[in-house]
Amino acid sequence: MTESLEIACIVRNACVRVALDGYEQAQISGLCQEGAWEVAVDAMRTLDLSAVVDDVKPASGVASPSNGLSPE
């Protein structure tokens, strides 16, 4: 996998993680499915991409996935 593709996978996985977490928290808070979906989308929009990209180790060109998800 190229370094650019690995970074893209890391960003995608981070988006999925925050969206799922946002959706779950919204459902727990009692929001309907549509409201929970809006929370999930907003979580992806507000994701700190700088922090996600900082997780990429420049020396090896490989990410250190602190999110528990591996590149797919």
FENSUL-V900406 format. One line per field, one symbol per residue. phi: phi as a letter, one per 40 degrees, with the letter a starting at -180 (. if undefined). psi: psi as a letter, one per 20 degrees, with the letter a starting at -180 (. if undefined). burial: I if it has 16 or more other C-alpha atoms within 10 Angstrom, else O. Layout:
BEGIN
phi = ???
psi = ???
burial = ???
END
This chain:
BEGIN
phi = .cdccccccccdccccdccccccccccccgccccccccccccccccdccccccccccccbgbcbcccgbccb
psi = qrgghggggggghgggghgggggghgghijqrhghhghggghhhhjpnhghghiipohgijqqnniijqqp.
burial = OOOOOIIOIIIIIIIIIIIIOIIIOIIOOOIOOOOIIIIIIOIIOOOOOOOIOOIIOOOOOIIIIOOOOOOO
END
